[in-house]
């Protein structure tokens, strides 16, 4: 989520909450609408504690998903670089082809897959260059020991790469189901309404406004944080970016020049087949 929008949402919710509290305060009796303040405070404690525990648990779950997506993206990029190195030990006939497909895979992730993940898509889609590499490796017939070793290693790396890709893609779907969002929003609404019964015409407007505004800011901020963690590929501050894969593209280019390898030119800069 964009940071500016998040701040605006928090401020608007806080302003509306404070305004409603002050309006209710005008007609409120002295000492609030509760005759037994201790009992009311106990009930509010139960409500707020239940909401805090549920919210904390869900935020932890969402952070786990966020961290898995981040580590998956980094692992995928690292394994792709390792496959680029492995490709140089394959039979000469397929080295350039596999190297080019690996480069195109990385470009596709950066320029095609990442925008789709930001919009919440890509859950059931293959990377086309992953399919192309699979078809190419089917044609390989290792002859020497080094080629056989590289051939065997390739499949291990391919499996690791696909697992890392699944971790990366999984975060784009979100892990928090709609019913849980509804419960959280309902709980926040109940806390807000309950707070209005603490309106006290004898207490100063500043104290009443600060009390309601503080709760509104904390609850809204936590819900927005939860939304951010459940949508890790947003374009705002803190959103996951294809930094690791971009770095891998740079390393591939540098490595190819260092060992005098020319990957096959199979796609444009966006990863689209040419």
Beta strands, then each sheet from edge to edge (+ up, - down):
end
